Amino acid sequence: MSTTQEHTADATEDRTLTADVVVVGAGLAGLVAAATAARDGAHVVLLDARSAGGRARSATRDGFVLNEGGHALYRDAGGLAVLRELGVEVAGDAPPLRSYRTVWDGAIAPLPVTPSAILSSRLLGARSKAKLVGWYADIGRTAARAGDVALDEWLDDQGARPDLRRFVAALGRLVTYSARPERLPAAAVLGQLGAGGVLYVHGGWQSLVDQLLTVAQAHGVVVHEHAPVVSLERDGTRWISTTARGRTVTATTVVLAAGGPHLAASLLGVDDAGWIERAGPVQRASCLDVGGARGTCDFLLSAAEPLYLSLHAPVARLAPPGEALYSLMRYLDAGDDGSSGEHRRSLEAHAARAGLPSEAERSLHRFLAAPVVAWGSPQVGVERPTGLELADRGVLAAGDWIGRPLLADAAIVSGSVAGVTAARRAMVAA
Ligand SMILES: Cc1cc2nc3c(=O)[nH]c(=O)nc-3n(C[C@H](O)[C@H](O)[C@H](O)COP(=O)(O)OP(=O)(O)OC[C@H]3O[C@@H](n4cnc5c(N)ncnc54)[C@H](O)[C@@H]3O)c2cc1C
């Protein structure tokens, strides 16, 4: 990949660049923004503090491909369509719904996620089943009608019984990665339940990153990796971005896609758009990856605790032949930094319940204490940032704290919106 690395940048290279658009951050949001703006005719420079990919990078270890914690791409939440439209081939497979299990009252039982499985399930009473099937019959409309209330309040209004509440909370954690989906807007949780299920991506999410980088460069994007932007200054109608090694990029539009709202606001020196407050609580998770022999359960969601386990390989091609790769996750409460050894122990207990090999018998073992899953989460009564609040000043923002979808879909869709908007600004300025 022919990107320039700032730490090896040579004296002969032009250290003062001019462009229509500078994109700060080359995670999914920044890569999509840069590729889109360049495809639509803008001259774009893309800068990243590290190598491109951000949290969508994958590492290769002992023949296993490890995403940054288990990653699943929603089929109908907006991101996949944007990637395909840019020419990215998303190859992967869906985890088989029939293998879904739950820990319910201490025992392992099938987790019903299709209407026929719900009707034959022993977990729910007849009234709860009827309600659930009714919601699922047109989940899009159910979500649209939910109004701006918390899931808890919506379940009250629906007269949901304790069995149904417990079931919806467990599924809510699974689809939103929030430890407390009951507090999220009902529409956001229901919308995510209707997002068409997920794909585990062959070769890991790095395959998406690599393709996006290729597409961006094919459209003429100039990429500088290992080039952290340390300051952003306004000069009339232009913005000057300066990297740690003193390279400057002058552009009429800057897309801030460096992660969360805190970084965007600190680069601007002000949070005029109220991004930090409007983005909502940061979501983190403790993650455990286990490689080796196949366990007794391929998918196990706890109803009582915020715990998830799923077989990612061989569903997706992420493991050497004959080996299985499981991703486990504990969704953390806001403010929990994952430092308690308790989370790790609860993940190990969950692994043991699913018959996974013990730590000594594993071909692969990796624990991540508390990576940031999303730099925001929707809040009742608060409009999420659009990323376009400061567009008249030439500042756009993209990331997983912006817009209607959640998680990576938010990053990809907001990246696309920023890219289209940045290209339009470039055309007007020309
Ligand atoms: C454990 C885990 C599990 C997840 N699971 C899922 C899932 O199943 N489904 C899903 O949809 N999403 C999932 N996500 C979320 C998904 O990975 C993110 O939403 C998405 O990758 C965010 O992309 P981004 O571009 O907004 O941010 P990032 O990926 O964080 O990219 C920001 C980039 O900006 C760069 N940067 C930072 N500071 C600077 C600077 N000063 N100058 C230049 N560059 C800078 C960084 O190096 C980075 O490359 C998960 C995340 C985690 C951590």
The ligand as a MOL file (V3000), in Angstrom:
LIG
                    3D

  0  0  0     0  0            999 V3000
M  V30 BEGIN CTAB
M  V30 COUNTS 53 58 0 0 0
M  V30 BEGIN ATOM
M  V30 1 C -14.5410 -4.3570 21.0880 0
M  V30 2 C -15.3060 -3.6970 19.9850 0
M  V30 3 C -16.3330 -4.3790 19.3730 0
M  V30 4 C -17.0640 -3.7620 18.3620 0
M  V30 5 N -18.0410 -4.4620 17.7420 0
M  V30 6 C -18.7690 -3.8950 16.7580 0
M  V30 7 C -19.7520 -4.6240 16.0610 0
M  V30 8 O -19.9360 -5.8180 16.3000 0
M  V30 9 N -20.4960 -3.9910 15.1210 0
M  V30 10 C -20.3020 -2.6780 14.8220 0
M  V30 11 O -21.0170 -2.1490 13.9500 0
M  V30 12 N -19.3510 -1.9520 15.4420 0
M  V30 13 C -18.5860 -2.5370 16.3990 0
M  V30 14 N -17.6000 -1.8110 17.0380 0
M  V30 15 C -17.4830 -0.3820 16.7410 0
M  V30 16 C -16.6620 -0.0710 15.4970 0
M  V30 17 O -15.4030 -0.7080 15.5520 0
M  V30 18 C -16.4670 1.4450 15.4520 0
M  V30 19 O -17.7200 2.0750 15.5230 0
M  V30 20 C -15.7760 1.9630 14.1960 0
M  V30 21 O -14.6540 1.1910 13.8560 0
M  V30 22 C -15.4040 3.4240 14.4640 0
M  V30 23 O -14.7750 4.0210 13.3580 0
M  V30 24 P -14.2990 5.5420 13.4320 0
M  V30 25 O -13.6620 5.8110 12.1480 0
M  V30 26 O -15.4330 6.4060 13.8310 0
M  V30 27 O -13.2900 5.6380 14.6510 0
M  V30 28 P -11.8710 4.9460 14.8550 0
M  V30 29 O -11.8900 3.5870 14.2990 0
M  V30 30 O -11.5600 5.1020 16.2970 0
M  V30 31 O -10.8650 5.8030 13.9780 0
M  V30 32 C -10.3260 7.0260 14.3980 0
M  V30 33 C -8.9700 7.1850 13.7530 0
M  V30 34 O -8.4750 8.4880 14.0550 0
M  V30 35 C -7.0930 8.3890 14.2990 0
M  V30 36 N -6.6880 9.5480 15.1030 0
M  V30 37 C -6.8940 9.7710 16.4210 0
M  V30 38 N -6.3910 10.9460 16.7790 0
M  V30 39 C -5.8430 11.5000 15.6640 0
M  V30 40 C -5.1480 12.7100 15.3910 0
M  V30 41 N -4.9200 13.6160 16.3460 0
M  V30 42 N -4.7070 12.9370 14.1380 0
M  V30 43 C -4.9310 12.0260 13.1440 0
M  V30 44 N -5.5690 10.8650 13.3650 0
M  V30 45 C -6.0380 10.6010 14.5950 0
M  V30 46 C -6.9210 7.0520 15.0040 0
M  V30 47 O -5.5960 6.5750 14.8790 0
M  V30 48 C -7.9310 6.1920 14.2590 0
M  V30 49 O -7.3600 5.5010 13.1650 0
M  V30 50 C -16.8080 -2.4130 18.0050 0
M  V30 51 C -15.7440 -1.7400 18.6060 0
M  V30 52 C -14.9890 -2.3790 19.5790 0
M  V30 53 C -13.8280 -1.6610 20.2060 0
M  V30 END ATOM
M  V30 BEGIN BOND
M  V30 1 1 1 2
M  V30 2 1 2 3
M  V30 3 2 2 52
M  V30 4 2 3 4
M  V30 5 1 4 5
M  V30 6 1 4 50
M  V30 7 2 5 6
M  V30 8 1 6 7
M  V30 9 1 6 13
M  V30 10 2 7 8
M  V30 11 1 7 9
M  V30 12 1 9 10
M  V30 13 2 10 11
M  V30 14 1 10 12
M  V30 15 2 12 13
M  V30 16 1 13 14
M  V30 17 1 14 15
M  V30 18 1 14 50
M  V30 19 1 15 16
M  V30 20 1 16 17
M  V30 21 1 16 18
M  V30 22 1 18 19
M  V30 23 1 18 20
M  V30 24 1 20 21
M  V30 25 1 20 22
M  V30 26 1 22 23
M  V30 27 1 23 24
M  V30 28 2 24 25
M  V30 29 1 24 26
M  V30 30 1 24 27
M  V30 31 1 27 28
M  V30 32 2 28 29
M  V30 33 1 28 30
M  V30 34 1 28 31
M  V30 35 1 31 32
M  V30 36 1 32 33
M  V30 37 1 33 34
M  V30 38 1 33 48
M  V30 39 1 34 35
M  V30 40 1 35 36
M  V30 41 1 35 46
M  V30 42 1 36 37
M  V30 43 1 36 45
M  V30 44 2 37 38
M  V30 45 1 38 39
M  V30 46 1 39 40
M  V30 47 2 39 45
M  V30 48 1 40 41
M  V30 49 2 40 42
M  V30 50 1 42 43
M  V30 51 2 43 44
M  V30 52 1 44 45
M  V30 53 1 46 47
M  V30 54 1 46 48
M  V30 55 1 48 49
M  V30 56 2 50 51
M  V30 57 1 51 52
M  V30 58 1 52 53
M  V30 END BOND
M  V30 END CTAB
M  END
